[in-house]
Amino acid sequence: EGGLRVLGAARALWSWGAFGVLTAVLGSAAAVAGAVGQTAWVLAIVRAWARACLAVAGCRLRVEGLERVDRDRRYVVMSNHASALDPEVLLAALPAGLRCTLWAKRSLFRQPFLGHAMRAARFIPVDRDDRSGAPKLLEETARQLRQGRSVLLFPEETYGPGDVLLPFQRGGFLLALKDRLPILPVGVEGARAALPPRSRVVRPSRLVVRFGEPVETEGRAVSERRRLMAEVRDAISGLSGVPAGKSGEGGEG
């Protein structure tokens, strides 16, 4: 047992050291690319950073359903959320041709190197403790969508026990309905085992990302929001293997 603890500590030191180096090097590269207006380079660097972080942690990623993603379309991409590792897993899995912004916790933007890269990638900060910023969040997202981008978000907003999907927030659905954009449901499997809540050690794991059939919103009224949310919830549940539970509905964010 003592040997296993030592092995775990050594793995943690290696992983976090490697993460730090990767973030410093690739985060700086992304910031420079953003400064010279090379947004496509920024997104490529961010994806490379995500894949490299998974690789050094010993995580193997399999992606299914990419044939369902039309790289020439814009989507509101929605995924289940069970681990702090989910954003890296999804960034690593997204097809390169899909120009995608991301809703991310505001606190992440204050981290050295990582924050610079996120701003260069034009990711959008979300403050879960201040709902008054929701209109600004939706306005900035809509602006980027009009510029030809997709957006990746977690409708659960945060991760809970993991044995059932949490209530979905309605903001992303209103965005999709108002802009008549298809919702691309995604299921992530294995991220919670790789990085459980309150753990600081990423465990070598098998990760699977499954892209589902896009859910069209063209011709659907905003009043159909609840039905749309239930449809997407069922799709994400099937793709991730996490039971849907009670649908519920959260706020704007």
C-alpha positions, 0 to 999 in steps of 0.5 A: 500500500505504501508503494502505491502511495509513492507511485501515485505521488510520483505520477502526480508530480510528473503529470502536474510538472508536465502540465505546467510546462505544456501550459507555459510553452503552448499558452505563450504560443497561443497568446503570440498567435492571437496577438498577430491575429492568427485565430486559426493557429490559436485554436490549433495550439489549444487543441494540441495542448489538450491532446498533449495533456491527456497523453502525458497523463496516460489517458487514451482518447477514442472519438466516435460519430465525427461523421455526423459533424459538418465542419461547414455548419455552426453549432451549439455544442452541448455535453455532459459534465462530470469532471474538471477534465471535460473541457480538455477532453472535448477540445482534444476531440473536436474536429480541427475544421470546427471553429469553436469558442467555449464557455469557461469559468471566469477564474480560469482566465486569471491563471498564468499562461492558460488565461492568456491562451483562453483570451487569445482563443476568444473563450467566454468567461462565465461567472456562476455567482453573478447571474446579472452577467447572463445577458452580456454572456449571451450577447458576446456568444451571439456575436461570435456565432454571427462571425461563423463560430460554434460554441461549446457549453455544458448545460449542467453548468457544473458537475455533481455526483455523476450518477445522473444528469443535473438540471439543464440551464436554459441559456444555451437553448434560448441561444440556439432557438433565437439564432436557429442553430442546430444543437450538437449533443456530445457524450463524454465517458471516462473523464470522471474516473480519470479525474474525480471531484476533489482529486488532483491526480489524473489517472491513466484512463480510457476516454470516449467522446461520442458525437450524436445527430444534430438536433435542428431548431429551424422552425421551432419557436422559443415556446418549445424550449422545454421540449427541446431541452428534454430531447437534447437531454435524452440524446446526451444521456444515451451518448454518455451513459449517464441517466437523464433523471428529472429534466428540471430547468435552471437559469440563463447561464 
